[in-house]
Amino acid sequence: MDRNQWEELKGATRQKLEFSGWVDAVRDKCREYIEQQDGKPFRHADLVSHVHNESLKMVPDHLKADVLKQIKQSLMEAEQGPAPPSE
């Protein structure tokens, strides 16, 4: 998978996560954690560790499958080499 393909996949995945409501749900989890701190200082790492596992579980299964399929397809194409020019 070359850099351009990777960037396209990342961009498409971000859009799909946004569209699915995942981004909003993770943002809500972050806000919830911050509110629970009740004004006490906390580290960014604490916030991340609090929401990380749960946020991964919230990614829709169909999106995980789609991204995995695209990665596998790209790797198979790279293994086969470039397609011959069509005439």
C-alpha positions in Angstrom: 0.0 0.0 0.0 1.6 3.2 -1.1 1.4 6.5 0.8 -1.4 7.9 -1.4 -3.5 4.8 -1.0 -3.0 4.9 2.7 -3.9 8.6 2.9 -7.1 7.9 0.8 -8.0 5.1 3.1 -7.5 7.2 6.2 -9.6 10.0 4.8 -12.4 7.7 3.7 -12.4 6.0 7.1 -12.6 9.3 9.0 -15.6 10.3 6.9 -17.3 7.0 7.5 -16.6 7.3 11.3 -18.0 10.9 11.2 -21.1 9.8 9.2 -21.8 6.8 11.5 -21.9 9.0 14.6 -18.8 7.4 16.1 -16.9 10.7 16.3 -19.7 12.4 18.2 -20.0 9.4 20.6 -16.3 9.5 21.4 -16.5 13.3 21.9 -19.4 12.7 24.3 -17.3 10.2 26.2 -14.5 12.7 26.5 -16.8 15.4 27.7 -18.3 13.0 30.3 -14.8 12.2 31.6 -13.9 15.9 31.8 -17.1 16.6 33.7 -16.4 13.8 36.1 -13.1 15.4 37.0 -15.1 18.3 38.5 -12.5 20.9 37.7 -9.5 18.8 38.9 -6.5 18.8 36.6 -5.9 15.7 34.6 -3.4 14.6 32.0 -4.3 14.0 28.4 -3.0 10.5 28.8 -5.6 9.9 31.5 -8.4 11.0 29.2 -7.1 8.8 26.3 -6.7 5.7 28.5 -10.2 6.2 29.8 -11.9 6.3 26.4 -9.5 4.3 24.3 -10.9 0.7 24.7 -14.5 1.7 24.7 -14.1 3.9 21.6 -12.5 0.9 19.7 -15.5 -1.2 20.7 -17.9 1.5 19.4 -16.5 1.3 15.8 -19.3 -0.2 13.7 -18.5 -3.8 12.7 -19.4 -3.1 9.0 -16.8 -0.3 9.0 -14.1 -2.5 10.5 -14.8 -5.2 7.9 -14.8 -2.6 5.0 -11.5 -1.1 6.0 -9.9 -4.6 6.5 -11.2 -5.6 3.1 -9.7 -2.5 1.5 -6.3 -3.1 3.1 -6.3 -6.8 2.1 -7.2 -5.8 -1.5 -4.5 -3.2 -1.6 -1.9 -5.7 -0.3 -2.9 -8.3 -2.8 -2.6 -5.8 -5.7 0.8 -4.7 -4.5 1.9 -8.4 -4.3 0.8 -8.9 -7.9 2.5 -5.9 -9.2 1.2 -3.2 -11.5 -1.5 -4.1 -14.0 -0.4 -4.2 -17.6 -1.5 -1.3 -19.7 -4.7 -1.8 -21.6 -4.9 -1.4 -25.3 
